[in-house]
Amino acid sequence: QVQLVESGGGLVQAGGSLRLSCAASGRLFSSAAMGWFRQAPGKERVFVAAIRWSGSRTIYTDSVKGRFTISRDNAKNTVYLEMNSLKPEDTAVYYCAAKIFVSTTVPPTTTPEYDYWGQGTQVTVYS
């Protein structure tokens, strides 16, 4: 069992930065691929970024490449999403997710592939 708690969301002006954190409980964290997803009002939850259990491979959706960075600290059971050059279209609830024992090199990018989810943290970017 893995429990996930996100933090770090807030209100920020366009062009600003935020750092989201996702703290995980349970000893399986270091074996899990971790992902960040977001859901804007009235829209589906979509993939943002993911990282392999070792941190050796990351993947991003095109709209955040060069602006967002996913990282993890397995000693702290925490995954991060550094968000720079934020835009109003980045406004959403951001969720972290865990997928235990991923056999592929590339971390998963779709919601059904993930086993555990956090409760989400709101990010609002105003212009």
C-alpha positions in Angstrom: 0.0 0.0 0.0 1.2 3.5 -0.9 -0.3 6.7 0.4 0.5 10.0 -1.5 0.1 13.5 -0.2 0.8 16.5 -2.5 1.7 20.0 -1.4 3.1 23.2 -2.8 0.2 24.4 -4.9 -1.0 28.0 -4.8 -1.7 31.2 -6.7 1.0 32.5 -8.9 1.4 35.2 -11.6 2.1 34.1 -15.1 5.8 33.7 -15.6 6.3 32.6 -12.0 7.4 29.3 -10.5 6.1 26.7 -8.1 7.5 23.5 -6.7 5.1 20.7 -6.0 6.0 17.9 -3.6 4.4 14.5 -3.2 5.3 12.6 0.0 4.8 8.9 -0.1 4.3 6.4 2.7 5.2 2.8 2.4 8.3 0.9 1.7 7.5 0.4 -2.0 8.1 3.9 -3.0 11.7 3.3 -4.2 10.3 0.5 -6.5 7.6 2.7 -8.0 7.4 4.8 -11.1 5.9 8.2 -10.2 3.8 10.5 -12.3 2.2 13.9 -12.2 -1.1 14.5 -13.8 -3.4 17.5 -13.9 -7.1 18.2 -14.3 -8.6 21.5 -15.3 -12.2 22.3 -14.5 -14.6 20.4 -16.8 -11.7 18.5 -18.4 -10.2 15.0 -18.2 -7.2 14.3 -16.0 -4.1 14.4 -18.3 -0.5 13.3 -18.1 2.2 15.9 -17.2 5.4 14.1 -16.3 6.7 10.8 -15.0 9.9 9.4 -13.6 11.3 5.9 -13.4 11.9 4.3 -10.0 15.6 5.0 -10.2 15.3 8.5 -11.6 17.2 7.5 -14.6 14.4 8.2 -17.1 11.9 11.0 -17.3 9.2 11.8 -19.7 7.0 15.0 -20.2 4.0 16.0 -22.1 5.0 18.4 -24.9 3.3 21.5 -23.4 5.6 21.5 -20.4 8.9 20.4 -21.9 11.6 22.9 -21.0 9.5 24.5 -18.3 8.7 21.6 -15.8 11.2 19.2 -14.2 10.3 16.1 -12.4 12.7 14.6 -9.8 12.6 12.3 -6.9 14.5 11.6 -3.6 14.0 8.0 -2.7 15.7 8.5 0.7 12.9 11.0 1.5 10.1 9.1 -0.3 9.3 12.2 -2.2 8.8 13.2 -5.8 8.9 16.8 -7.0 7.6 18.8 -9.9 9.5 22.1 -10.4 7.3 24.4 -12.6 8.8 27.5 -14.2 7.5 30.0 -16.7 4.0 29.2 -15.6 1.1 30.1 -17.9 -2.6 30.5 -17.2 -3.3 27.3 -19.1 -1.3 25.4 -16.5 -4.1 26.1 -14.0 -5.4 22.8 -12.7 -5.5 20.4 -9.8 -2.2 18.5 -9.9 -2.1 14.9 -8.8 0.8 12.6 -8.2 0.5 8.9 -8.8 2.5 5.7 -8.2 2.9 2.6 -10.3 4.5 -0.3 -8.5 7.0 -2.6 -10.2 7.2 -1.2 -13.7 8.9 -3.6 -16.0 9.5 -1.1 -18.9 12.3 1.5 -19.1 9.8 4.3 -19.9 7.5 5.2 -17.0 3.8 5.0 -17.7 1.9 8.0 -19.0 -1.8 7.1 -18.8 -4.1 7.2 -15.8 -5.2 3.5 -15.9 -1.6 2.4 -15.5 -1.2 3.9 -12.1 -2.0 2.1 -8.9 -2.2 4.9 -6.3 -3.2 8.5 -6.4 -2.9 11.5 -4.1 -5.7 13.9 -3.3 -4.4 16.7 -5.5 -3.1 20.3 -5.0 -4.6 23.3 -6.7 -2.3 25.4 -9.0 -3.8 28.7 -10.2 -1.9 30.9 -12.6 -3.2 34.4 -13.3 -2.2 36.8 -16.0 
